[in-house]
Amino acid sequence: MGERQPTRRLATIVVADVVSYSRLMEHDEAGTLQRLQAMRSEVVYPQTQKLRGRIVKTTGDGWLAEFASVTDAVRSSVEIQDAMALRNDSLPRDQRLEVRIGINLGEIILEGDDIYGTGVNVAARLESLAAPGGVCVSGAVHDQLQGIPDLAFDDMGEQQVKNIARPVHCYALRLAPHRRLMEGALDHAAPAASIAVLPFANLSNDPDQEYFADGMAEDIITALSRFRRLFVIARNSTFVYKNRPVDVRQVARDLGVRYVLEGSVRKAADRVRFTAQLIDALSGGHLWAERFDGDLEDVFDFQDRITDRVVGAIEPQIRRAEIERLRRKRPENLEAYDLFLQALPHAYSMRPDENTRALAMFEEVRRLDPRFAPAAAFAAWCYEQRVTRHWPAAQQDDAGRAITLARAALASDTDDENAIAIAGFILLRLSEDYDAAIAALQRATELNPNNAFVRMNAGWGNVFAGDLDEAMTHFERAREVSPSDPAAFYVLTGLAMGHAQQGRYEEAVAVAGASAALYGDWDATQLVLSVANAHLGRLDDARAAARRLLTLLPNATVSAYKDLLHFRYPERLALVQEGLRIAGMPE
């Protein structure tokens, strides 16, 4: 008789493990083991069985499971990540069990109750590429999920993974926090106190008043995001719907929120009219709709009243005292505030000519209202852009002017978290005043932990001069509150640099590759790809990224990065420089 052939079949394989498990055990062995056991018994096993899956085995801090259905495997994984996010919300950072999950559709070999084979190996590699709290799937899984409207993916491109001959096309499943996908009903798809504020329509006869409508929406987003009990989608993600006809319920599904605020602004001379309506995307019904008419000097009262109505409708248990405490200091000069709003689109454009226009406006705002800290901070940011992007100088000492303005913004005792975060980051980049920079970034985060812009700056600040785990937390939170951000590449490259600095080069390459797929012309992304591939021994990929980097920064050298990257700790700079040497960058 011939040797019995092993049993093979097609299956959906799920591989998962806990992030930084060794560090958690070192910090609190008994507590970590207790939380791991509770996670398995209360989350992993029930959710797997509920969706008709089978736990093949546990692997220390992880597990291996198989499903007959791709949809069931993904649904189970999302439910597990959702449950873990809810559990982690109430825990300090050093006690959280964050899980990475990889899912592949492929052939498995059965041996008793165990499974193995290339299909399992690929799932394991996908797991290593997933972000903490995330799910990474293969192209085969992604293809089976087409047509399911509640699922969104970030294309990570083809990844060369260890011990697998052919590249694997990978996709990161985009998860809104606490979101239960694929349940069919919106009430299972969003946290109760979650909202997106759409860009306000400009109904003024003058199209040049567009800046004013945008500024009003942005201010209300900022005001709402300061309430810790509310989950508020960031400006960059909601403004992708600007000047587009929208279905409010589809917007809510796209962004993972329960409520949507929309409205319009009409400004003529010194008179302003606001209309606003809050929509419950579950029912499609209007919770309230109001019109506000008054003089331009009433604009801040309008913003407060709209914020109050939203908070009262969504989270009525928020106390009046908290609402009053979170009111921001107002600019003293309305003409200055109006000019500040006009300057913002030019500052955000990231172009030299527009930067020049923004600078002139911000400097005029400071003349009109010297105590208005956001104008000082944004002017400093414009000068910093000219220095770090090698644009023509605006004056004799752009770097010195940026530092002076950043310090002035911080000295004003402002409570504007954007101004504080910008000022802190500029001190880090241009003055290497690391203690003041990190303190400012920490204060900005404490003022508004739901501000994606603040989180992005705090993430990069900690990469350069702080705690790397803290940096990753900031970047992940930025992704959560701004899931459709056109500038997502900025966050992804920050995550990739954090992975590289922690020695997770496979993850660094994967995330930097996803960033490059969104925008390949940012030199920092090519830098990470070159360094991480070099440390992995993938010299062809490292050299290709280094060549691309030199086309973007022709004068770049290994030694020049001492001044280009202001790392506080020598070992972080050494890691980058050594990678560049391996990749063939000129010394």
LUMMITOR-703161 format. One record per residue (C-alpha): x, y, z; residue in three letters. Coordinates in steps of 0.25 Angstrom, whole numbers, plus 5000, padded with zeros to 4 digits. Layout:
! residues N
XYZALA
...
//
This chain:
! residues 587
500050005000MET
500550144997GLY
500750245007GLU
499450325011ARG
499450465005GLN
499150575015PRO
497750635014THR
497750775008ARG
496550875007ARG
496351025004LEU
496051105017ALA
496151245022THR
497251255032ILE
497351355043VAL
498651375051VAL
498751475063ALA
499651515074ASP
499751625085VAL
500651745082VAL
501951765091SER
501551645100TYR
502951625105SER
502951765110ARG
501551755116LEU
502051625124MET
503251695129GLU
502451805134HIS
501351725141ASP
501451575138GLU
500251535147ALA
499351645142GLY
499651625128THR
499351475129LEU
498051505135GLN
497651595124ARG
498151505114LEU
497251385119GLN
496051485121ALA
496251525106MET
496251385101ARG
495051335109SER
494151455108GLU
494551505094VAL
495351415085VAL
494651285087TYR
493251335087PRO
493351425075GLN
494051315067THR
493051215071GLN
491851315068LYS
492351325054LEU
492551175052ARG
494051175053GLY
495051085060ARG
496151115069ILE
497251025064VAL
498251055075LYS
498751165084THR
500151205083THR
500651275095GLY
500051415093ASP
499351385081GLY
498451285073TRP
498251215060LEU
496751195055ALA
496151145042GLU
494751185036PHE
494051125024ALA
493551265020SER
494451385017VAL
493251475022THR
493151405035ASP
494651415037ALA
494651565035VAL
493451595043ARG
493951515055SER
495351585054SER
494651725054VAL
493751685065GLU
494951645073ILE
495751775070GLN
494451855074ASP
494351775087ALA
495751795090MET
495751945087ALA
494551965097LEU
495351885108ARG
496551965105ASN
495852105106ASP
495752095121SER
497252045123LEU
498552115124PRO
499452095113ARG
500351995120ASP
499251905123GLN
498551895109ARG
498551765101LEU
498651815086GLU
498551705076VAL
499051695061ARG
498151605052ILE
498551545038GLY
497551475029ILE
497851395017ASN
497051305008LEU
497851185004GLY
498051035004GLU
498350965017ILE
498850835021ILE
498150755032LEU
498950675042GLU
498050625053GLY
497450755059ASP
498550845054ASP
498750915041ILE
499950965034TYR
500450995020GLY
500751115011THR
499351175014GLY
499651175029VAL
501051235027ASN
500451355018VAL
499451385029ALA
500551385039ALA
501351485031ARG
500051575029LEU
499951575044GLU
501351635046SER
500951745036LEU
499651785043ALA
499651915051ALA
499351895066PRO
497851875067GLY
497751855052GLY
497451745042VAL
498351715030CYS
497751635019VAL
498351565006SER
497851604992GLY
497151474991ALA
496251515004VAL
496051654998HIS
495551604985ASP
494451524992GLN
493951645000LEU
493651734988GLN
492251784988GLY
492151795003ILE
491951945005PRO
492351955020ASP
493751905017LEU
494852005013ALA
496351965011PHE
497652035010ASP
498451974999ASP
499851935004MET
500351884991GLY
501151754988GLU
502051715000GLN
503151625000GLN
503051545012VAL
503951445019LYS
504051305014ASN
502951325003ILE
503551324989ALA
502551414982ARG
502151554987PRO
500751564994VAL
499751674991HIS
499351725005CYS
498151815009TYR
497951885023ALA
496551875027LEU
496152015031ARG
495452015045LEU
494752125051ALA
494852125067PRO
493852025073HIS
493252005060ARG
492451875057ARG
492451855042LEU
491651775033MET
490451765042GLU
489551825032GLY
488951935042ALA
489552065045LEU
489252055060ASP
490251945060HIS
491352015052ALA
491652145061ALA
491852185075PRO
490652255081ALA
491352395083ALA
492052405069SER
491852515059ILE
492452575046ALA
492252725043VAL
492152745028LEU
492752865021PRO
491752985022PHE
491153035009ALA
491553175005ASN
490253245002LEU
490853385001SER
490753454988ASN
492253464988ASP
492953334985PRO
494153394992ASP
493453375005GLN
493753225004GLU
494853235014TYR
493853285025PHE
492853165023ALA
494053075024ASP
494653145036GLY
493253135044MET
493152985041ALA
494652965046GLU
494453045058ASP
493152955062ILE
493952835059ILE
495052875069THR
494052915079ALA
493252785079LEU
494552705079SER
494952765092ARG
493852685099PHE
494552545103ARG
493252475102ARG
492952505088LEU
493652445076PHE
493852555065VAL
494352525051ILE
495452625048ALA
495352735038ARG
496252675027ASN
495352555026SER
494052625026THR
494552735016PHE
494752625005VAL
493252645003TYR
493352795000LYS
492552834988ASN
492052694986ARG
490552644987PRO
490552554998VAL
489652445004ASP
489752475019VAL
489452325023ARG
490552285013GLN
491552385019VAL
491252335033ALA
491552195029ARG
492852235022ASP
493352305034LEU
492752215045GLY
491852315052VAL
490452325057ARG
490152475055TYR
490452575044VAL
490452725045LEU
490252805033GLU
489852955030GLY
490153075022SER
490653215024VAL
490253345018ARG
491153465021LYS
490853605015ALA
491653735020ALA
491553715036ASP
490353625036ARG
490353475037VAL
489353365036ARG
489553225040PHE
488653105038THR
489052975044ALA
488352835045GLN
488752715053LEU
488352585046ILE
488252445053ASP
488852355042ALA
488152235047LEU
486752285045SER
487052395035GLY
486252485044GLY
486652625048HIS
486852645063LEU
486852795062TRP
486952905051ALA
487153055054GLU
487553185048ARG
488453285054PHE
488453435050ASP
489253545055GLY
490453635054ASP
491853585051LEU
492253615065GLU
491253505069ASP
491953395061VAL
492553335073PHE
491253325081ASP
490653255069PHE
491753155069GLN
491553135084ASP
490053115082ARG
490153015071ILE
491252935080THR
490252945092ASP
489152885083ARG
489952775078VAL
490552735091VAL
489152735097GLY
488552645087ALA
489652545086ILE
490152545100GLU
489252615110PRO
489952565122GLN
491052655119ILE
490952765130ARG
490852915127ARG
492052935136ALA
492852855126GLU
492352935114ILE
492753065120GLU
494053005124ARG
494352965110LEU
494053105103ARG
495353155097ARG
495853295098LYS
495353385087ARG
496153475078PRO
496053625083GLU
495953675068ASN
494953625059LEU
495653685047GLU
496853605051ALA
496053475052TYR
495453495039ASP
496753515032LEU
497353395040PHE
496253305033LEU
496553365020GLN
498053325022ALA
497853185026LEU
497553125012PRO
498853185007HIS
499653135018ALA
499052995016TYR
499352995001SER
500852955004MET
501353044992ARG
502353154992PRO
501553264986ASP
500353224994GLU
501253225007ASN
501653365004THR
500253415003ARG
499953345016ALA
501153405023LEU
500753545019ALA
499353525025MET
499753455038PHE
500753575040GLU
499653675038GLU
498753595048VAL
499853605058ARG
499953755056ARG
498353765058LEU
498353675070ASP
499753645076PRO
499153545086ARG
498453455076PHE
499353335078ALA
498853245066PRO
499353355056ALA
500753355063ALA
500753205062ALA
500353185048PHE
501253295043ALA
502453225050ALA
501953095043TRP
502053165029CYS
503453215032TYR
503753075037GLU
503253015023GLN
504153115016ARG
505353065024VAL
505152915024THR
504552905009ARG
505752995004HIS
504853094998TRP
505353234995PRO
505553315008ALA
504453415012ALA
505453495021GLN
506853495025GLN
506653385036ASP
505453305034ASP
505853205045ALA
506053315055GLY
504753375052ARG
503953245053ALA
504653215067ILE
504253355072THR
502853345068LEU
502653205073ALA
503153245087ARG
502253365086ALA
501053275084ALA
501453195096LEU
501653315104ALA
500253365102SER
499653265111ASP
498753225099THR
497753105100ASP
497753075085ASP
498352935084GLU
498652955069ASN
499553075072ALA
500253005084ILE
500452885076ALA
501052955064ILE
501953045073ALA
502452915080GLY
502752845067PHE
503552965062ILE
504352975075LEU
504752835073LEU
505052845058ARG
505852975058LEU
506353005072SER
506552865078GLU
505852915090ASP
505352775093TYR
504852795107ASP
503952915103ALA
503552845090ALA
503052715097ILE
502452795108ALA
501652875098ALA
501252755090LEU
500752685103GLN
499952805107ARG
499252815093ALA
498852665094THR
498352685108GLU
497552805103LEU
496952725092ASN
497252575091PRO
496252565079ASN
497052665070ASN
497652585058ALA
498552705055PHE
499052715069VAL
499252565070ARG
500052565057MET
501052665062ASN
501152595075ALA
501452465068GLY
502552525060TRP
503052605072GLY
503252475080ASN
503952405069VAL
504952515069PHE
505052535084ALA
504152455092GLY
503552325095ASP
503352235083LEU
502152155089ASP
501552295091GLU
501852335077ALA
501152205072MET
499952235081THR
499852375075HIS
499852335061PHE
498852225062GLU
497852325069ARG
498052425058ALA
497652315048ARG
496452275056GLU
495852415057VAL
496252455042SER
496052325034PRO
495952385021SER
497052485022ASP
497652535009PRO
498952555017ALA
498952405023ALA
500352385017PHE
500852485027TYR
500352395038VAL
500752265031LEU
502152305029THR
502252345044GLY
501752205048LEU
502752145039ALA
503852225045MET
503452185059GLY
503452035054HIS
504852055049ALA
505352115061GLN
504751995069GLN
505451895060GLY
504151855053ARG
504651865039TYR
503651775032GLU
502551865038GLU
503351995034ALA
503451945020VAL
501951905019ALA
501452035025VAL
502352125017ALA
501952055005GLY
500552085008ALA
500952235010SER
501652234997ALA
500452174990ALA
499652304994LEU
500852404991TYR
502152354987GLY
502852484986ASP
503052515000TRP
504552495003ASP
504352445018ALA
503552325012THR
504652285003GLN
505652305014LEU
504952205023VAL
504752105011LEU
506252115009SER
506652105023VAL
505751985027ALA
506051905014ASN
507551925017ALA
507451875031HIS
506651755025LEU
507751725016GLY
506851755003ARG
507951834996LEU
507251854983ASP
506051914989ASP
506851994999ALA
507652054987ARG
506452084979ALA
505852164990ALA
507152234992ALA
507252274978ARG
505752324978ARG
506152404991LEU
507352464984LEU
506352514972THR
505552584983LEU
506752634991LEU
507952644981PRO
508852694992ASN
508552585002ALA
509652515009THR
509852425021VAL
510452535029SER
509452635025ALA
508352565032TYR
508952605045LYS
508352745042ASP
507152695034LEU
506652605045LEU
506752665059HIS
506752535067PHE
506952555082ARG
507552425084TYR
508852385076PRO
508452235074GLU
507252285066ARG
508052365057LEU
509152255056ALA
508052155052LEU
507652245040VAL
509052275036GLN
509552135036GLU
508352095028GLY
508652205018LEU
510152155017ARG
509652015014ILE
508752065003ALA
509952144997GLY
509552285000MET
510752374998PRO
511452405011GLU
//
